[in-house]
């Protein structure tokens, strides 16, 4: 099993920055990739960013490219999402997700609220 705990959400003005953290525990040796998703109010959950656990390959949604950076610190078993130049459209609950090699293949954190005021 893998447990994920997000932190770092909050209220910020447009143009500001926040850094989200996702602390991972449990069977970390089974992790392939770590991802951030978000669910804006009244909308479906959407992909934000992905990083592979064993290297530095990253991919971003077009909506956040150039503003958000995903990174990881394996020594701390933590994945980060640095969010700069925040916009009101970035308001959402942000979720950390782990893809692992064994069933159930995906784990989710509980989510952290990010609110960007205009």
C-alpha positions as semicolon CSV with decimal commas, in nm:
position;residue;x (nm);y (nm);z (nm)
1;X;0,000;0,000;0,000
2;X;0,097;0,362;-0,057
3;X;-0,027;0,661;0,142
4;X;-0,027;1,015;0,007
5;X;-0,077;1,333;0,210
6;X;-0,098;1,672;0,039
7;X;-0,028;2,004;0,205
8;X;0,045;2,364;0,115
9;X;-0,287;2,479;-0,023
10;X;-0,447;2,808;0,071
11;X;-0,574;3,144;-0,045
12;X;-0,351;3,360;-0,264
13;X;-0,399;3,665;-0,483
14;X;-0,368;3,644;-0,859
15;X;-0,004;3,661;-0,961
16;X;0,111;3,499;-0,640
17;X;0,278;3,165;-0,572
18;X;0,217;2,853;-0,369
19;X;0,407;2,531;-0,326
20;X;0,216;2,210;-0,274
21;X;0,375;1,907;-0,115
22;X;0,278;1,541;-0,138
23;X;0,439;1,321;0,123
24;X;0,453;0,955;0,027
25;X;0,475;0,660;0,264
26;X;0,436;0,286;0,245
27;X;0,556;0,073;-0,044
28;X;0,742;0,347;-0,232
29;X;0,946;0,088;-0,422
30;X;0,634;0,012;-0,627
31;X;0,592;0,370;-0,752
32;X;0,638;0,437;-1,123
33;X;0,511;0,791;-1,156
34;X;0,373;1,072;-0,945
35;X;0,108;1,308;-1,079
36;X;-0,085;1,615;-0,976
37;X;-0,447;1,655;-1,076
38;X;-0,698;1,923;-0,989
39;X;-1,076;1,957;-0,976
40;X;-1,200;2,313;-1,036
41;X;-1,537;2,397;-0,882
42;X;-1,819;2,242;-1,085
43;X;-1,582;2,075;-1,329
44;X;-1,423;1,737;-1,393
45;X;-1,087;1,643;-1,250
46;X;-0,803;1,735;-1,486
47;X;-0,438;1,643;-1,526
48;X;-0,181;1,902;-1,417
49;X;0,167;1,748;-1,417
50;X;0,359;1,421;-1,399
51;X;0,709;1,316;-1,296
52;X;0,861;0,972;-1,306
53;X;0,982;0,838;-0,973
54;X;1,321;0,717;-1,091
55;X;1,427;1,006;-1,315
56;X;1,353;1,363;-1,407
57;X;1,110;1,329;-1,693
58;X;0,819;1,569;-1,657
59;X;0,508;1,660;-1,853
60;X;0,261;1,944;-1,798
61;X;-0,087;2,037;-1,904
62;X;-0,083;2,323;-2,153
63;X;-0,278;2,540;-1,911
64;X;0,005;2,538;-1,653
65;X;0,313;2,502;-1,873
66;X;0,572;2,767;-1,792
67;X;0,405;2,855;-1,460
68;X;0,406;2,529;-1,262
69;X;0,700;2,303;-1,184
70;X;0,678;1,948;-1,053
71;X;0,975;1,806;-0,868
72;X;1,057;1,534;-0,621
73;X;1,291;1,468;-0,334
74;X;1,324;1,092;-0,303
75;X;1,522;1,122;0,020
76;X;1,219;1,289;0,175
77;X;0,966;1,082;-0,024
78;X;0,801;1,407;-0,124
79;X;0,674;1,545;-0,452
80;X;0,626;1,918;-0,496
81;X;0,421;2,139;-0,722
82;X;0,558;2,492;-0,738
83;X;0,286;2,718;-0,873
84;X;0,379;3,068;-0,991
85;X;0,182;3,343;-1,163
86;X;-0,138;3,197;-1,029
87;X;-0,467;3,286;-1,193
88;X;-0,825;3,264;-1,065
89;X;-0,874;2,977;-1,312
90;X;-0,621;2,777;-1,108
91;X;-0,869;2,764;-0,820
92;X;-0,934;2,396;-0,749
93;X;-0,881;2,107;-0,514
94;X;-0,539;1,967;-0,600
95;X;-0,478;1,594;-0,570
96;X;-0,160;1,393;-0,561
97;X;-0,165;1,058;-0,743
98;X;0,078;0,767;-0,753
99;X;0,091;0,508;-1,028
100;X;0,232;0,183;-0,894
101;X;0,332;-0,153;-1,035
102;X;0,075;-0,362;-0,848
103;X;-0,298;-0,355;-0,792
104;X;-0,480;-0,126;-0,737
105;X;-0,225;0,052;-0,962
106;X;-0,326;0,404;-0,852
107;X;-0,341;0,580;-0,516
108;X;-0,485;0,921;-0,435
109;X;-0,432;1,175;-0,163
110;X;-0,717;1,353;0,012
111;X;-0,667;1,679;-0,176
112;X;-0,574;2,033;-0,078
113;X;-0,772;2,344;-0,165
114;X;-0,611;2,623;-0,364
115;X;-0,808;2,945;-0,405
116;X;-0,679;3,230;-0,621
117;X;-0,854;3,563;-0,578
118;X;-0,867;3,826;-0,851
